[in-house]
Amino acid sequence: MRRLVCAVIAAVVSAMLVAVPVQAQEKTGVKPGFELRPGTARIVLLRPSIKVGAQSTAGMFEPNADWTAQARENIDAALAQAQNSLGNTVTDYVEPVNADPAILSEYQALFDAVAQSVIEYQFFPGNRLPTKKRDGQFEWGLGGDVAKLPGLAGADYALFVTTEDHFGSTGRKVLQIFAALARVPVTAGVHKGFAGLVDLRTGELVWLNADMQMGGDVRESDGAQKRVRQLLEGFPGKPAAAPVTVASAH
């Protein structure tokens, strides 16, 4: 017990010396002039990037394979339900035989990096870059070569989805309590998600929904459905009255 208390105190002191990142104020961005009418496009949903694990006392991410596998099953099921409600044809990505999976992973990592940049340098007005300060400005992209990914022939857009969850450990939650007493802001848990639509003709990111404080426990079916609803909120071309998920039968 004494060791735990000492570790917590040490972590609190360390936390006091580290600046806490500022959270984004906006969550959705759309390229000016972009409009997607229902029934006009073929969209390929790339394999979602899903990471689930624990957050150590010091705030380090510790992957959990079982949680990640359960989250993938739940999110895949929720996305499958949502695809018919998005207003356009949305199909799952099918990787061609002999395709190099590393290339797709690189583009997924690039999308994640771009999404993080949008959050930090555009969605939060205080950090907005000078080139992004014009009203309505939203100019981000993955580059024109994204259309060359095997398996995207004939598609108009690629839909990228990322979720990442760090569930706070007991030690991290204890640290949060001690930190609160010291008036040091320390979070317990990370729950972020990005969904972005990329125009395959230009490589431009035409729509992004990104939130560093997503809801829903992706390890549970209901939680994964909530996460997908949040990720696809305001999806271009989706009929306003259409639900994201299909009601379960009684």
Secondary structure, DSSP 8 states (H G I E B T S, - for coil): -HHHHHHHHHHHHHHHTS------S--EEE-TT----TTS-EEEE---EEEEEEE-TTS-EEE-HHHHHHHHHHHHHHHHHHHTTSSSEEEE----TT--HHHHHHHHHHHHHHHHHHIIIIISGGG--GGG-STT----B--GGGGGSTT-TT-SEEEEEEEEEEEE-HHHHHHHHHHHHTT----S-EEEEEEEEEETTT-BEEEEEEESB--S-TTSHHHHHHHHHHHTTT-TT--TT--SS-----
